[in-house]
Amino acid sequence: MEYKYEKLTDKIYVCASSDHRFGTDAFLLADFSQYRAKDKVCDLGTGCGIIPLIMQKKMPPQITYAVDIQEGAIEQLRLGLEKSETTGIVPVCADLKELWENAPLGQLDLVICNPPYKVNNAGFQSVITAQKIARHEILCTIDDVCAAAQKLLKFGGRLCVCNRPERLSDVIFAMKSHDIEPKRLRFVSKNADEAPWLFLIEGKKGSKPFMKVEPQLYIRSENGFSEELQKIYNTGKEQL
């Protein structure tokens, strides 16, 4: 396996590979989560650990459990951590459907997940197994993610996920099925002329129904990347 180290800051590096890499959606989700320094966090399906590592740049959470079922992903995260100066990231190789021994049940402030976007057997599937797992609901579904979050979150704790717009009803149904009430929703478009390609949603455990739809986020402007995207991206990376 060939690894490449992506520099987030002078002290934080992500170990990426063809199996476990990252995109803009990870930066958008980390920013949307509005994590706090006092939070206890879990990133489900962490991959190379990009989201926990982005969170390290500015006021990192008290502790972040970075969970993935794939040993290769956890190995990449560990390699990134060895090269970085971080605090409170705990790599965990576990199936989110079962969680792990001594998991902090009912104790977390925030669960975050960039899940597989496609249902299993839907659309083109890559021949690389790790990429299939990342893109298609082979080893877990959005319902599994919400079920795990419900177990980990304390009352009032938050679940933040992103997905494709065509999966919005699936995500909302899964959240509500596990007592996680959708509270914030934001769509992401490439520009003002195109339909959204992504949505970001926050649910709160045990909350009453009321959801705020936030202003749309645009990736590009007339001069290239939008000012908001540059601000978000540069929170996690020194240069765009």
C-alpha positions as CSV (number, residue, x, y, z in Angstrom):
1,M,0.0,0.0,0.0
2,E,1.3,3.4,-1.0
3,Y,0.7,6.2,1.6
4,K,0.8,9.9,1.1
5,Y,0.9,12.4,4.0
6,E,-1.4,15.4,3.5
7,K,-0.4,18.4,5.6
8,L,-3.2,20.1,7.5
9,T,-0.8,22.3,9.6
10,D,2.8,22.2,10.5
11,K,1.9,19.8,13.3
12,I,-1.0,17.8,11.9
13,Y,-0.8,15.3,9.0
14,V,-3.3,12.9,7.4
15,C,-2.1,9.6,6.1
16,A,-4.0,9.0,2.8
17,S,-4.1,6.1,0.4
18,S,-6.1,4.9,-2.6
19,D,-8.2,2.9,-0.1
20,H,-8.8,5.6,2.5
21,R,-8.7,9.2,1.3
22,F,-10.9,12.3,1.8
23,G,-12.8,15.0,0.1
24,T,-14.4,18.4,0.6
25,D,-17.4,16.9,2.4
26,A,-15.2,16.0,5.4
27,F,-14.2,19.6,5.9
28,L,-17.9,20.7,5.5
29,L,-19.1,18.2,8.0
30,A,-16.4,19.0,10.6
31,D,-17.3,22.7,10.3
32,F,-21.1,22.1,10.4
33,S,-20.8,20.0,13.6
34,Q,-19.9,23.1,15.6
35,Y,-17.8,20.9,17.9
36,R,-16.6,22.4,21.2
37,A,-13.5,22.0,23.3
38,K,-15.5,20.5,26.2
39,D,-17.2,17.9,23.9
40,K,-16.7,14.1,24.0
41,V,-17.0,13.0,20.4
42,C,-17.1,9.9,18.3
43,D,-16.5,9.8,14.5
44,L,-18.1,6.6,13.1
45,G,-16.5,5.2,10.0
46,T,-13.5,7.5,10.4
47,G,-11.5,6.2,7.5
48,C,-8.0,7.8,7.5
49,G,-9.2,9.9,10.5
50,I,-9.6,13.1,8.5
51,I,-12.5,14.6,10.6
52,P,-10.9,14.0,14.0
53,L,-7.6,15.4,12.6
54,I,-9.4,18.5,11.2
55,M,-10.8,19.1,14.6
56,Q,-7.3,19.2,16.1
57,K,-6.4,22.4,14.4
58,K,-8.7,24.7,16.4
59,M,-9.9,24.0,20.0
60,P,-10.0,20.2,19.7
61,P,-12.6,18.2,21.6
62,Q,-11.8,16.8,25.0
63,I,-11.7,13.3,23.5
64,T,-12.5,11.9,20.1
65,Y,-13.1,8.1,19.5
66,A,-12.2,7.5,15.8
67,V,-14.0,4.2,14.9
68,D,-13.7,2.1,11.8
69,I,-14.3,-1.6,11.1
70,Q,-11.4,-1.7,8.6
71,E,-8.0,-2.4,10.1
72,G,-6.3,-0.7,7.2
73,A,-8.1,2.6,8.0
74,I,-7.1,2.5,11.6
75,E,-3.5,1.7,10.7
76,Q,-3.5,4.8,8.4
77,L,-4.9,6.9,11.3
78,R,-2.2,5.6,13.6
79,L,0.4,6.5,11.1
80,G,-1.0,10.0,10.8
81,L,-1.1,10.4,14.6
82,E,2.6,9.3,14.8
83,K,3.6,12.1,12.5
84,S,1.3,14.7,14.2
85,E,1.0,16.5,17.5
86,T,-2.5,15.8,18.7
87,T,-4.5,15.4,21.9
88,G,-7.4,13.1,22.7
89,I,-7.8,11.0,19.5
90,V,-8.5,7.4,20.4
91,P,-8.4,5.0,17.4
92,V,-10.9,2.1,17.7
93,C,-11.2,-0.8,15.3
94,A,-14.8,-2.0,15.8
95,D,-18.0,-2.6,14.0
96,L,-20.4,0.3,14.8
97,K,-23.3,-2.2,14.8
98,E,-21.8,-3.8,17.9
99,L,-19.6,-0.9,19.2
100,W,-16.7,-2.0,21.4
101,E,-15.9,-3.1,24.9
102,N,-16.3,-0.3,27.4
103,A,-17.7,2.0,24.8
104,P,-18.9,5.3,26.4
105,L,-22.6,4.5,26.2
106,G,-24.9,7.5,26.9
107,Q,-21.9,9.7,27.6
108,L,-21.1,11.6,24.3
109,D,-21.9,15.1,23.3
110,L,-21.4,14.6,19.6
111,V,-21.4,11.7,17.1
112,I,-20.3,12.6,13.6
113,C,-20.4,10.4,10.5
114,N,-19.7,10.7,6.8
115,P,-21.5,7.5,5.9
116,P,-21.7,5.5,2.7
117,Y,-23.9,7.5,0.3
118,K,-25.3,4.7,-1.8
119,V,-27.5,1.8,-0.9
120,N,-25.9,-1.6,-1.6
121,N,-26.1,-2.7,-5.2
122,A,-27.0,0.8,-6.3
123,G,-24.9,2.6,-8.9
124,F,-21.4,1.7,-10.1
125,Q,-19.3,-0.1,-7.5
126,S,-15.5,0.2,-7.4
127,V,-13.6,-3.1,-7.7
128,I,-11.6,-2.0,-4.6
129,T,-13.2,-3.5,-1.5
130,A,-12.3,-0.6,0.8
131,Q,-13.9,1.9,-1.6
132,K,-17.0,-0.2,-1.9
133,I,-17.3,-0.2,1.9
134,A,-16.8,3.6,2.0
135,R,-19.3,4.3,-0.8
136,H,-22.0,1.7,-0.5
137,E,-24.0,0.4,2.5
138,I,-22.3,-3.0,2.5
139,L,-21.2,-3.2,6.2
140,C,-23.6,-0.6,7.6
141,T,-26.7,1.4,6.7
142,I,-27.8,4.8,7.8
143,D,-30.1,3.1,10.2
144,D,-27.1,1.3,11.8
145,V,-25.4,4.7,12.2
146,C,-28.3,6.2,13.9
147,A,-28.8,3.2,16.2
148,A,-25.1,3.4,17.2
149,A,-25.4,7.2,17.8
150,Q,-28.5,6.7,20.0
151,K,-26.5,4.3,22.2
152,L,-23.5,6.6,22.5
153,L,-25.1,10.0,22.9
154,K,-26.3,11.4,26.2
155,F,-29.7,13.1,26.4
156,G,-29.5,16.2,24.2
157,G,-26.4,15.0,22.5
158,R,-26.0,15.6,18.8
159,L,-25.6,13.5,15.6
160,C,-24.2,15.2,12.5
161,V,-24.0,13.5,9.2
162,C,-23.8,14.4,5.5
163,N,-25.3,12.6,2.5
164,R,-26.7,13.0,-1.0
165,P,-30.0,14.8,-1.4
166,E,-31.7,11.7,-2.7
167,R,-31.1,10.0,0.7
168,L,-32.6,12.9,2.8
169,S,-35.9,11.0,3.6
170,D,-33.9,7.9,4.5
171,V,-31.7,9.9,6.9
172,I,-34.6,11.7,8.6
173,F,-36.6,8.5,9.0
174,A,-33.5,6.7,10.5
175,M,-32.9,9.6,12.9
176,K,-36.5,9.8,14.1
177,S,-36.6,6.0,14.5
178,H,-33.9,6.2,17.1
179,D,-35.1,9.2,19.1
180,I,-32.8,11.6,17.3
181,E,-34.8,14.6,16.2
182,P,-33.6,16.5,13.1
183,K,-32.8,20.1,14.2
184,R,-30.6,21.7,11.5
185,L,-30.4,21.1,7.7
186,R,-28.1,22.7,5.1
187,F,-27.8,22.0,1.4
188,V,-24.5,22.4,-0.5
189,S,-24.4,23.3,-4.2
190,K,-21.5,23.9,-6.5
191,N,-23.0,27.3,-7.4
192,A,-26.2,29.2,-7.4
193,D,-27.3,27.7,-10.8
194,E,-27.0,24.0,-9.8
195,A,-29.0,21.8,-7.6
196,P,-27.5,20.6,-4.3
197,W,-25.1,17.7,-4.4
198,L,-24.9,17.3,-0.6
199,F,-26.8,18.0,2.5
200,L,-25.6,18.4,6.1
201,I,-28.0,17.5,8.9
202,E,-27.9,17.7,12.7
203,G,-30.2,15.7,15.0
204,K,-30.5,15.9,18.8
205,K,-31.3,12.9,21.0
206,G,-34.6,13.3,22.9
207,S,-35.4,16.7,21.4
208,K,-38.8,18.0,20.4
209,P,-39.6,18.4,16.7
210,F,-38.5,21.6,15.1
211,M,-36.0,21.8,12.3
212,K,-34.2,24.9,11.0
213,V,-33.2,25.0,7.3
214,E,-30.0,27.1,7.0
215,P,-28.9,29.2,4.0
216,Q,-27.5,27.2,1.2
217,L,-23.7,26.8,1.0
218,Y,-22.1,27.4,-2.4
219,I,-18.7,25.8,-3.3
220,R,-17.8,28.2,-6.1
221,S,-18.2,31.9,-6.9
222,E,-17.3,34.0,-10.0
223,N,-13.7,34.2,-8.8
224,G,-13.2,30.5,-8.0
225,F,-13.8,28.9,-4.6
226,S,-16.4,30.8,-2.6
227,E,-15.3,32.9,0.4
228,E,-17.2,30.7,2.8
229,L,-15.6,27.5,1.4
230,Q,-12.2,29.0,1.7
231,K,-12.8,29.9,5.3
232,I,-14.1,26.4,6.1
233,Y,-11.4,24.6,4.2
234,N,-8.6,26.8,5.7
235,T,-9.9,26.0,9.1
236,G,-8.6,22.5,8.4
237,K,-5.8,23.1,5.9
238,E,-3.3,25.8,5.5
239,Q,-3.8,26.4,1.8
240,L,-6.7,25.6,-0.5
